[in-house]
Amino acid sequence: MNAPVRDIIQSEGSAQAGPVLSVSGLAKAFGGTPVLHGLDFAVHAGVATALIGANGSGKSTAMKCLIRLVEPDAGRVEMLGRDVTTLAPRALRAFRSQVGMVWQKHNLVPRLSALTNVVHGVQARRAGPRTWFQSIAPQAVRDEALTCLDRVGLADKALQRVDSLSGGQQQRVAIARMLMQRPALILADEPDASLDPQSGEEVMRLLANLARQDGLTLLFISHRMEHTLAFSDHILGLQKGRIVMDQATAQSDATRLRRFFEE
């Protein structure tokens, strides 16, 4: 794939619908050392946005602040119509169920089957012991989990233990589990980082295509310039905790982007 997953006309049309994520004045410091310096940006509905920057620029911290896995020191985060920064703990947990998260580490249960791991995704919507194992899950839940595995190309691996799968396959299982949540928004923190180049590209293409098919908004951190150009509609460039690039992918090029990955 050599072009963004949506053309610029689609991006502009989505932008008119308004942002699903609006960030203003987001700041965070650790041990008195500032990491984020008052970030301001927006992510629009249906758009795949890449957050890029060199190591230590604050990318992962920024993403974790969005859902308060890391508590920001200042600023406002409005996501899916809610002010995330003011949510009480119980409301915050309920809100997070609407956000699909894909991390560098797959966070699967190695000794359980791929299907059971995907069934766990339904816990965002329902609770109880019948969400713990595929063998006792309601038929509708089991069928939906199988469909999610099929969408990531692993229906034939449903009953295999996760620890018998390759790294790329495990990340696909993690993506299927995320789809099981029925999320309204996807956040992905370098989902290809632990994979070899071929598997990493396959995972990024899969994630971008699934988001497009379901009309979902995708914000992903990328450490590979080619993935940024291929799979995003919009780019946010972070340097030393500040947004210094905010533009459509179609308006950028490899020469300009290279410094974000080399500095």
C-alpha atoms as one frame of an Amber mdcrd trajectory, in Angstrom:
protein
   0.000   0.000   0.000   1.650   3.217  -1.200  -1.103   5.728  -0.461  -3.043
   6.699   2.671  -5.960   4.412   3.441  -8.373   7.226   2.552  -7.875   9.948
   0.018  -7.796  13.627   0.971 -11.405  14.211  -0.047 -12.605  11.629   2.475
 -10.401  13.148   5.161 -11.778  16.611   4.589 -15.329  15.296   4.632 -14.720
  13.528   7.947 -13.139  16.631   9.415 -16.337  18.568   8.773 -18.144  16.200
  11.113 -16.119  17.604  13.994 -13.468  16.062  16.228 -14.031  12.915  18.259
 -10.929  13.855  20.250 -10.000  17.392  21.222  -6.968  18.094  23.395  -6.051
  21.471  24.850  -3.185  22.443  27.142  -2.203  18.844  27.934   0.850  18.882
  30.200   2.767  16.245  32.137   6.022  16.157  34.097   7.863  13.352  35.861
  10.063  14.150  38.821   9.951  17.827  37.997  11.045  17.229  34.379   8.427
  18.376  31.835   7.530  15.752  29.252   4.476  17.334  27.609   4.278  21.098
  27.186   0.635  22.100  26.751  -0.385  20.002  23.741  -3.239  21.231  21.550
  -4.642  19.047  18.767  -7.791  17.418  17.427  -8.578  14.078  15.796 -11.568
  13.968  13.489 -14.136  11.228  12.981 -13.180   8.471  10.580  -9.625   9.739
  10.118  -6.462   7.668  10.684  -3.970   9.923  12.475  -0.306   9.070  13.048
   1.477  10.501  16.081   5.189  10.537  15.301   8.371  11.654  16.983  11.818
  10.515  18.070  12.350   8.354  21.139  11.673  10.391  24.258   9.493  12.956
  22.509   6.496  12.067  24.696   4.348  10.036  22.297   3.423   7.172  24.620
   2.949   9.486  27.573   0.576  11.632  25.533  -1.494   8.643  24.449  -1.724
   7.261  27.988  -2.789  10.686  29.270  -5.727  10.649  26.846  -7.416   7.865
  28.827  -5.686   8.685  32.131  -3.548   5.599  32.382  -1.118   8.380  33.172
  -2.754  11.306  34.975  -2.036  14.609  33.208  -0.904  17.546  35.322  -2.962
  20.054  33.352  -5.149  20.359  30.301  -8.447  19.119  28.951  -9.240  15.976
  26.959 -12.642  15.721  25.284 -13.209  12.317  23.711 -16.394  10.871  22.266
 -18.326  13.776  23.743 -16.985  13.364  27.277 -14.519  15.423  29.288 -12.182
  12.586  30.232 -10.201  14.690  32.695 -13.209  15.140  35.001 -14.531  11.567
  35.061 -14.759   9.832  38.431 -13.003   6.429  38.643 -16.104   4.321  38.002
 -17.218   6.493  35.083 -13.681   6.444  33.698 -13.613   2.642  33.692 -16.940
   2.558  31.858 -15.701   5.140  29.376 -12.529   3.194  28.585 -14.681   0.300
  27.392 -15.596   2.450  24.370 -11.941   2.891  23.418 -10.129   0.043  21.705
  -6.464  -0.081  22.716  -3.670  -1.950  20.976  -0.252  -1.897  22.648   3.275
  -2.989  21.796   2.849  -5.915  24.188  -0.083  -8.110  23.282  -1.299  -8.525
  26.900  -2.874 -11.878  26.126  -3.200 -14.897  28.442  -0.572 -17.235  26.938
  -1.945 -20.567  28.209  -5.488 -19.912  26.945  -6.774 -20.321  23.411  -6.959
 -17.527  20.871 -10.758 -17.756  20.988 -10.925 -17.409  24.779  -8.621 -14.385
  24.631 -10.939 -12.758  22.099 -14.005 -13.610  24.201 -12.375 -11.584  26.994
 -13.016  -8.484  24.888 -16.735  -8.753  25.595 -15.994  -7.859  29.228 -16.113
  -4.239  28.086 -19.862  -4.783  27.635 -20.832  -7.520  30.057 -19.458  -9.236
  33.148 -19.636 -12.642  34.778 -17.860 -16.014  34.630 -19.311 -16.816  31.193
 -16.933 -14.239  29.729 -13.872 -16.047  31.126 -13.662 -19.030  28.748 -14.978
 -19.680  25.256 -16.258 -23.116  26.304 -18.865 -21.624  28.648 -19.509 -18.354
  26.798 -23.012 -17.773  25.414 -23.290 -18.925  21.809 -23.806 -15.381  20.537
 -20.614 -14.224  22.263 -18.654 -17.203  20.971 -19.923 -16.627  17.429 -18.985
 -12.946  17.559 -15.505 -13.825  18.821 -15.072 -16.288  15.960 -16.138 -13.580
  13.524 -13.547 -11.202  14.992 -10.858 -13.883  14.609 -11.963 -14.467  11.040
 -11.612 -10.755  10.296  -7.947 -10.882  11.311  -7.368 -14.102   9.353  -7.062
 -16.474  12.306 -10.341 -18.389  12.423  -8.382 -21.600  11.838  -6.264 -20.887
  14.944  -9.225 -20.340  17.260  -8.563 -23.282  19.582  -4.767 -23.018  19.638
  -3.021 -21.741  22.736  -1.802 -18.210  22.250   1.747 -19.113  23.266   1.951
 -21.452  20.256   1.350 -18.579  17.822   3.916 -16.288  16.216   4.341 -12.697
  17.386   2.409 -11.351  14.421  -0.416 -13.807  15.005  -0.561 -12.876  18.681
  -0.924  -9.213  17.762  -3.754 -10.160  15.406  -5.471 -11.931  18.297  -5.065
  -8.750  20.352  -6.681  -6.766  17.531  -9.556  -9.269  17.357 -10.049  -8.922
  21.110 -10.160  -5.140  20.670 -12.805  -5.498  17.935 -14.847  -7.609  20.354
 -15.248  -4.481  22.480 -17.118  -2.787  19.589 -15.044   0.356  20.171 -15.928
   3.813  18.898 -12.271   4.865  18.734  -8.968   2.981  18.429  -5.708   4.010
  20.116  -2.617   2.056  19.061   0.825   2.533  20.615   3.368   1.234  18.079
   1.448  -2.024  17.500   4.190  -3.213  15.128   7.164  -2.398  17.388   7.854
  -5.941  18.597   7.434  -7.531  15.168   9.728  -8.169  12.233   9.296  -5.712
   9.316   7.024  -7.954   7.234   4.758  -8.919  10.133   4.716  -5.302  11.314
   3.534  -4.056   7.948   0.864  -6.742   7.770  -0.442  -5.803  11.219  -0.533
  -2.092  10.396  -2.313  -2.720   7.095  -4.830  -4.945   8.861  -5.492  -2.395
  11.601  -5.888   0.494   9.147  -8.194  -1.500   6.888 -10.372  -2.687   9.774
 -10.743   0.874  11.019 -11.726   1.999   7.525 -14.218  -0.833   7.049 -15.949
  -0.061  10.352 -15.740   3.727   9.953 -13.667   3.989  13.123 -11.315   6.774
  14.125  -7.732   5.584  14.552  -4.891   7.325  16.388  -1.652   5.362  16.201
   1.910   5.985  17.276   4.364   5.103  14.546   8.125   4.688  14.582   8.328
   3.819  10.893   8.145   6.562   8.289   6.837   4.256   5.574   3.914   3.195
   7.778   3.101   6.804   8.569   2.886   7.661   4.876   1.023   4.506   3.912
  -1.565   4.127   6.651  -2.448   7.606   7.923  -4.627  10.433   6.630  -3.217
  13.007   9.039   0.064  13.433  10.900   0.858  14.944  14.276   4.583  15.492
  14.813   5.879  15.676  18.369   9.294  17.096  19.312  10.476  17.492  22.883
   6.924  17.386  24.173   5.487  19.910  21.716   3.336  19.533  18.611   5.376
  20.955  15.744   3.531  19.330  12.820  -0.216  19.065  12.312  -1.165  18.423
   8.699  -2.724  16.065   6.180  -0.486  13.175   5.151  -0.994  14.126   1.515
   0.753  17.434   2.216   3.859  15.787   3.644   6.736  13.757   2.212   9.537
  11.457   3.290  12.161  14.188   3.290  10.245  16.344   5.747   9.244  13.425
   7.951  12.681  11.866   8.227  13.871  14.252  10.925  11.084  13.090  13.253
  12.494   9.580  13.188  16.203  10.413  13.215  16.605  13.143  15.833
